[in-house]
């Protein structure tokens, strides 16, 4: 059975080099606000993809900047939620977000002068960013939310115990 990271990467590209990231149920945290933000991030990634496909570098860079800005806002909203429910690893999660944002800003700055194939590499970095946030970062708080009845328990999804 493939890892979720592998599934996400596979969904993000196809043999025609046209990139789109599809939302799938395994990405859901069960928290409506967080899940809506994640879906918006996927939508923004796909707008970047559309700009790359149209060979519109200016629009691509604008959408990339919008993605990073929205990610910053999402992280702050998520952190407020986690503080409110008393998530014990909040400081670690905030540090993780900050590291992701440093990487996102570096990639955004690099992509400001990017053209053609390099824009596709920037897109791949965006997909990696989203996968890191959801599948590596957020998976840490989902069991806590379930155990504290913040989100419904979903036995079909396999999350590690804290």
C-alpha positions in Angstrom: 0.0 0.0 0.0 1.5 3.4 -1.0 2.3 6.0 1.6 0.0 9.0 1.7 2.9 11.2 0.6 3.4 9.0 -2.5 -0.3 9.2 -3.3 -0.3 13.0 -3.0 2.8 13.3 -5.3 1.2 10.9 -7.8 -2.0 12.9 -7.9 -0.1 16.1 -8.3 1.2 15.2 -11.8 0.5 13.2 -14.8 2.4 12.0 -17.9 1.5 15.2 -19.9 3.4 17.4 -17.4 0.2 19.2 -16.5 0.0 19.5 -12.8 -3.0 19.4 -10.6 -3.4 18.5 -7.0 -6.6 16.6 -6.1 -8.2 16.8 -2.7 -8.8 13.3 -1.2 -10.4 12.2 2.1 -7.1 11.1 3.7 -6.1 14.8 3.9 -9.0 15.7 6.2 -8.3 16.5 9.8 -12.0 16.4 10.7 -11.9 20.1 11.8 -14.1 22.1 9.4 -12.0 25.4 9.6 -8.7 23.6 9.1 -10.1 21.4 6.3 -11.5 24.4 4.5 -8.2 26.2 4.7 -6.4 23.1 3.3 -8.9 22.9 0.4 -8.2 26.6 -0.3 -4.5 25.9 -0.3 -5.1 23.1 -2.9 -7.2 25.6 -4.9 -4.4 28.1 -4.9 -1.9 25.4 -5.9 -4.0 24.6 -8.9 -4.2 28.2 -9.9 -0.4 28.2 -9.9 -0.6 25.1 -12.1 -3.1 26.7 -14.5 -0.7 29.7 -14.8 2.2 27.5 -15.5 0.2 25.6 -18.1 -0.8 28.9 -19.8 2.9 29.9 -19.7 1.9 33.0 -17.8 4.9 33.7 -15.5 3.5 36.9 -14.0 0.2 35.3 -13.0 2.1 32.2 -11.7 4.2 34.4 -9.4 1.2 36.3 -8.2 -0.6 33.1 -7.4 2.5 31.7 -5.7 2.6 34.8 -3.5 -1.1 34.4 -2.7 -0.5 30.8 -1.7 2.3 31.8 0.7 0.2 34.7 2.2 -2.8 32.4 2.7 -0.5 29.7 4.2 0.7 32.2 6.8 -2.9 33.1 7.7 -3.9 29.4 7.8 -1.0 28.6 10.2 -2.0 31.4 12.6 -5.7 30.3 12.5 -4.7 26.7 13.1 -2.4 27.7 16.0 -5.2 29.6 17.6 -7.4 26.5 17.4 -4.7 24.3 18.8 -4.0 26.7 21.7 -7.7 26.9 22.5 -8.0 23.1 22.8 -4.9 22.8 24.9 -2.8 20.8 22.4 0.3 19.9 24.4 2.8 20.0 21.5 1.7 23.5 20.3 5.2 25.0 20.6 6.7 22.2 18.4 3.8 22.7 15.9 4.5 26.5 15.8 8.2 25.8 15.2 7.3 23.4 12.4 5.0 26.1 10.8 7.8 28.6 11.0 10.3 26.3 9.3 7.8 25.6 6.5 7.2 29.4 6.1 11.0 30.0 5.9 11.2 27.4 3.1 8.1 28.8 1.4 9.5 32.4 1.4 12.8 31.1 0.0 11.0 29.3 -2.8 8.8 32.3 -3.5 11.8 34.5 -3.8 13.5 32.1 -6.1 10.4 31.8 -8.3 10.2 35.6 -8.7 12.9 35.3 -11.4 12.0 31.8 -12.6 10.9 30.9 -16.1 9.6 27.7 -17.7 10.9 24.5 -16.2 12.0 26.3 -13.0 8.4 27.4 -12.5 7.4 23.7 -12.5 10.0 23.0 -9.9 8.5 25.8 -7.8 5.1 24.2 -8.2 6.5 20.9 -7.0 7.9 22.8 -3.9 4.3 24.1 -3.3 2.9 20.5 -3.4 5.7 19.4 -1.0 4.8 22.3 1.3 1.2 21.2 1.4 2.0 17.6 1.9 4.5 18.4 4.7 1.9 20.6 6.4 -1.0 18.1 6.3 0.6 14.7 6.3 3.7 15.3 8.4 2.7 18.3 10.6 -1.1 18.1 11.2 -1.1 14.4 11.7 0.4 15.1 15.1 -2.7 16.8 16.4 -5.5 14.8 14.8 -5.4 12.0 17.5 -5.4 14.6 20.2 -8.5 16.2 18.7 -10.2 12.8 18.4 -9.3 11.8 22.0 -10.7 15.2 23.3 -13.9 15.0 21.1 -12.9 18.1 19.1 -13.4 16.2 15.9 -15.3 12.9 15.3 -13.3 9.8 15.5 -12.8 8.2 12.1 -11.7 4.5 12.5 -11.1 4.1 8.7 -8.2 6.6 8.9 -5.0 5.4 10.6 -3.4 8.1 12.7 -0.6 7.4 15.2 -1.3 7.7 18.9 0.3 10.7 20.7 
